[in-house]
Amino acid sequence: MDEDFSSQMKKMALAMGTSLSDKDIDLLPTDMTHHGSFNYIKFFEYMQKFQASGQQESVIRKAFQTLDKDKSGFIKWNEINSGPTTPLTDEEAEAVIQAADTDGDGRIDFEEFSELIKKEKMAKK
C-alpha cells in the first residue's frame, strides 16, 4: 500500500485509541478505498475489530474529534470532503452527511456520529 495511505491510517487508528501495524494495513479490505476515495464507514467497521467494547465511547469521541477539523463540535460537509487521504467526491460526502444527520441541519454532531457508529456495529453482530 501507498506509504502516505499507511501513515494516515496509523494516525486515524491512534486517534481512535488503538494502533495498526504495517501488516494490519496490508490486510485492509479493498473496499476501504473505492476509485481512489477513502471510505470512512468501511474504516470504522474495520477498526471495530481492534477495539474493546469498554473503550467504545472514548474511541468514538476520539474519531469524532479527528474528523471535526475546526473543533466546532460538528462534522460538516467540507470536513468530510477533505479526508485524510484522497478527498471524497461531493456525492460521497453528501451520502455520509445524509446517513448520519438525523436532525436535518446539514452537519453531524457527536450524538449523530455516535449513533451512526453504534448502528453500524449492531448491524454487524
CYANA upper distance limits for C-alpha pairs under 8 A (distance plus 0.5 A):
  1 MET  CA      5 PHE  CA      7.45
  1 MET  CA      6 SER  CA      7.24
  1 MET  CA     25 ILE  CA      8.28
  1 MET  CA     26 ASP  CA      6.94
  2 ASP  CA      6 SER  CA      6.77
  3 GLU  CA      7 SER  CA      6.61
  4 ASP  CA      8 GLN  CA      6.66
  4 ASP  CA     85 THR  CA      8.11
  5 PHE  CA      9 MET  CA      6.62
  5 PHE  CA     85 THR  CA      6.76
  6 SER  CA     10 LYS  CA      6.69
  6 SER  CA     22 ASP  CA      7.70
  6 SER  CA     25 ILE  CA      6.94
  7 SER  CA     11 LYS  CA      6.85
  8 GLN  CA     12 MET  CA      6.72
  8 GLN  CA     84 PRO  CA      6.68
  8 GLN  CA     85 THR  CA      7.27
  9 MET  CA     13 ALA  CA      6.59
  9 MET  CA     20 LEU  CA      8.21
  9 MET  CA     25 ILE  CA      7.91
 10 LYS  CA     14 LEU  CA      6.65
 10 LYS  CA     19 SER  CA      6.80
 10 LYS  CA     20 LEU  CA      6.24
 10 LYS  CA     21 SER  CA      8.20
 11 LYS  CA     15 ALA  CA      6.69
 12 MET  CA     16 MET  CA      6.85
 12 MET  CA     63 ALA  CA      7.93
 12 MET  CA     66 THR  CA      7.99
 13 ALA  CA     17 GLY  CA      6.97
 13 ALA  CA     18 THR  CA      5.89
 13 ALA  CA     19 SER  CA      5.74
 13 ALA  CA     20 LEU  CA      6.97
 13 ALA  CA     47 MET  CA      7.75
 14 LEU  CA     18 THR  CA      5.55
 14 LEU  CA     19 SER  CA      5.82
 15 ALA  CA     59 VAL  CA      8.23
 15 ALA  CA     62 LYS  CA      6.01
 15 ALA  CA     63 ALA  CA      6.51
 15 ALA  CA     66 THR  CA      7.08
 16 MET  CA     58 SER  CA      8.36
 16 MET  CA     59 VAL  CA      5.15
 16 MET  CA     60 ILE  CA      7.33
 16 MET  CA     61 ARG  CA      8.44
 16 MET  CA     62 LYS  CA      5.72
 16 MET  CA     63 ALA  CA      5.69
 17 GLY  CA     58 SER  CA      8.31
 17 GLY  CA     59 VAL  CA      6.22
 17 GLY  CA     62 LYS  CA      7.81
 18 THR  CA     50 PHE  CA      7.45
 18 THR  CA     51 GLN  CA      7.57
 20 LEU  CA     24 ASP  CA      6.09
 20 LEU  CA     25 ILE  CA      7.02
 21 SER  CA     25 ILE  CA      6.85
 22 ASP  CA     26 ASP  CA      6.69
 23 LYS  CA     27 LEU  CA      6.87
 24 ASP  CA     28 LEU  CA      7.12
 28 LEU  CA     32 MET  CA      7.47
 28 LEU  CA     46 TYR  CA      8.08
 30 THR  CA     34 HIS  CA      8.31
 31 ASP  CA     39 ASN  CA      8.01
 31 ASP  CA     42 LYS  CA      7.74
 32 MET  CA     38 PHE  CA      6.78
 32 MET  CA     39 ASN  CA      5.51
 32 MET  CA     40 TYR  CA      8.07
 32 MET  CA     42 LYS  CA      5.86
 32 MET  CA     43 PHE  CA      6.71
 33 THR  CA     37 SER  CA      5.76
 33 THR  CA     38 PHE  CA      5.24
 33 THR  CA     39 ASN  CA      6.02
 34 HIS  CA     38 PHE  CA      7.29
 34 HIS  CA     39 ASN  CA      7.52
 36 GLY  CA     86 THR  CA      6.95
 37 SER  CA     85 THR  CA      8.25
 37 SER  CA     86 THR  CA      5.75
 37 SER  CA     87 PRO  CA      6.68
 37 SER  CA     88 LEU  CA      5.86
 37 SER  CA     89 THR  CA      7.88
 38 PHE  CA     83 GLY  CA      7.55
 38 PHE  CA     84 PRO  CA      8.32
 38 PHE  CA     85 THR  CA      7.11
 38 PHE  CA     86 THR  CA      6.52
 38 PHE  CA     87 PRO  CA      7.53
 38 PHE  CA     88 LEU  CA      7.02
 39 ASN  CA     43 PHE  CA      6.80
 40 TYR  CA     44 PHE  CA      6.69
 41 ILE  CA     45 GLU  CA      6.70
 42 LYS  CA     46 TYR  CA      6.59
 43 PHE  CA     47 MET  CA      6.59
 44 PHE  CA     48 GLN  CA      6.73
 44 PHE  CA    117 ILE  CA      7.87
 45 GLU  CA     49 LYS  CA      7.89
 45 GLU  CA    120 GLU  CA      7.71
 45 GLU  CA    121 LYS  CA      7.57
 46 TYR  CA     50 PHE  CA      8.23
 47 MET  CA     51 GLN  CA      7.33
 48 GLN  CA    121 LYS  CA      8.04
 51 GLN  CA     55 GLN  CA      7.36
 51 GLN  CA     56 GLN  CA      7.76
 52 ALA  CA     56 GLN  CA      7.45
 55 GLN  CA     59 VAL  CA      6.42
 56 GLN  CA     60 ILE  CA      6.53
 57 GLU  CA     61 ARG  CA      6.63
 57 GLU  CA    114 SER  CA      8.46
 58 SER  CA     62 LYS  CA      6.71
 59 VAL  CA     63 ALA  CA      6.70
 60 ILE  CA     64 PHE  CA      6.60
 60 ILE  CA    114 SER  CA      6.78
 60 ILE  CA    117 ILE  CA      8.05
 61 ARG  CA     65 GLN  CA      6.62
 61 ARG  CA    110 PHE  CA      7.90
 61 ARG  CA    114 SER  CA      8.32
 62 LYS  CA     66 THR  CA      6.68
 63 ALA  CA     67 LEU  CA      6.89
 64 PHE  CA     68 ASP  CA      6.50
 64 PHE  CA     75 ILE  CA      8.18
 64 PHE  CA    110 PHE  CA      7.17
 64 PHE  CA    113 PHE  CA      7.60
 65 GLN  CA     69 LYS  CA      7.65
 65 GLN  CA     71 LYS  CA      7.49
 65 GLN  CA     73 GLY  CA      8.49
 67 LEU  CA     75 ILE  CA      6.94
 67 LEU  CA     79 GLU  CA      7.22
 67 LEU  CA     80 ILE  CA      7.65
 68 ASP  CA     72 SER  CA      7.31
 68 ASP  CA     73 GLY  CA      7.16
 68 ASP  CA     74 PHE  CA      6.56
 68 ASP  CA     75 ILE  CA      5.44
 68 ASP  CA     76 LYS  CA      8.17
 68 ASP  CA     79 GLU  CA      7.27
 69 LYS  CA     75 ILE  CA      8.28
 69 LYS  CA     79 GLU  CA      6.92
 73 GLY  CA    109 ASP  CA      6.74
 73 GLY  CA    110 PHE  CA      7.56
 74 PHE  CA    107 ARG  CA      6.64
 74 PHE  CA    108 ILE  CA      5.81
 74 PHE  CA    109 ASP  CA      5.08
 74 PHE  CA    110 PHE  CA      7.42
 75 ILE  CA     79 GLU  CA      6.73
 75 ILE  CA     80 ILE  CA      7.54
 75 ILE  CA    107 ARG  CA      6.22
 75 ILE  CA    108 ILE  CA      5.43
 75 ILE  CA    109 ASP  CA      6.92
 76 LYS  CA     80 ILE  CA      6.96
 76 LYS  CA     97 ILE  CA      8.25
 76 LYS  CA    106 GLY  CA      7.72
 76 LYS  CA    107 ARG  CA      5.25
 76 LYS  CA    108 ILE  CA      6.94
 77 TRP  CA     81 ASN  CA      6.47
 77 TRP  CA     93 ALA  CA      6.64
 77 TRP  CA     94 GLU  CA      7.39
 77 TRP  CA     97 ILE  CA      7.34
 77 TRP  CA    106 GLY  CA      8.19
 77 TRP  CA    107 ARG  CA      7.32
 78 ASN  CA     82 SER  CA      6.79
 79 GLU  CA     83 GLY  CA      7.47
 80 ILE  CA     87 PRO  CA      8.22
 80 ILE  CA     88 LEU  CA      7.60
 80 ILE  CA     93 ALA  CA      6.29
 80 ILE  CA     96 VAL  CA      8.42
 81 ASN  CA     87 PRO  CA      5.71
 81 ASN  CA     88 LEU  CA      5.43
 81 ASN  CA     89 THR  CA      7.29
 81 ASN  CA     90 ASP  CA      7.38
 81 ASN  CA     93 ALA  CA      5.99
 82 SER  CA     86 THR  CA      7.87
 82 SER  CA     87 PRO  CA      5.07
 82 SER  CA     88 LEU  CA      7.26
 83 GLY  CA     87 PRO  CA      5.31
 83 GLY  CA     88 LEU  CA      7.15
 88 LEU  CA     92 GLU  CA      6.16
 88 LEU  CA     93 ALA  CA      6.30
 89 THR  CA     93 ALA  CA      6.70
 90 ASP  CA     94 GLU  CA      6.60
 91 GLU  CA     95 ALA  CA      6.62
 92 GLU  CA     96 VAL  CA      6.86
 93 ALA  CA     97 ILE  CA      6.90
 94 GLU  CA     98 GLN  CA      6.58
 95 ALA  CA     99 ALA  CA      6.54
 96 VAL  CA    100 ALA  CA      6.91
 97 ILE  CA    101 ASP  CA      6.01
 97 ILE  CA    106 GLY  CA      7.26
 97 ILE  CA    107 ARG  CA      6.93
 97 ILE  CA    108 ILE  CA      7.20
 98 GLN  CA    102 THR  CA      8.27
 98 GLN  CA    106 GLY  CA      8.39
 99 ALA  CA    116 LEU  CA      8.12
100 ALA  CA    108 ILE  CA      6.87
100 ALA  CA    112 GLU  CA      6.17
100 ALA  CA    113 PHE  CA      6.70
100 ALA  CA    115 GLU  CA      8.35
100 ALA  CA    116 LEU  CA      6.27
101 ASP  CA    105 ASP  CA      7.51
101 ASP  CA    106 GLY  CA      6.99
101 ASP  CA    107 ARG  CA      6.61
101 ASP  CA    108 ILE  CA      5.84
101 ASP  CA    109 ASP  CA      8.45
101 ASP  CA    112 GLU  CA      6.78
102 THR  CA    112 GLU  CA      7.12
108 ILE  CA    112 GLU  CA      6.34
108 ILE  CA    113 PHE  CA      6.66
109 ASP  CA    113 PHE  CA      6.69
110 PHE  CA    114 SER  CA      6.41
111 GLU  CA    115 GLU  CA      6.58
112 GLU  CA    116 LEU  CA      6.68
113 PHE  CA    117 ILE  CA      6.82
114 SER  CA    118 LYS  CA      6.59
115 GLU  CA    119 LYS  CA      6.33
116 LEU  CA    120 GLU  CA      6.65
117 ILE  CA    121 LYS  CA      6.72
118 LYS  CA    122 MET  CA      6.61
119 LYS  CA    123 ALA  CA      6.65
120 GLU  CA    124 LYS  CA      7.05
121 LYS  CA    125 LYS  CA      7.35
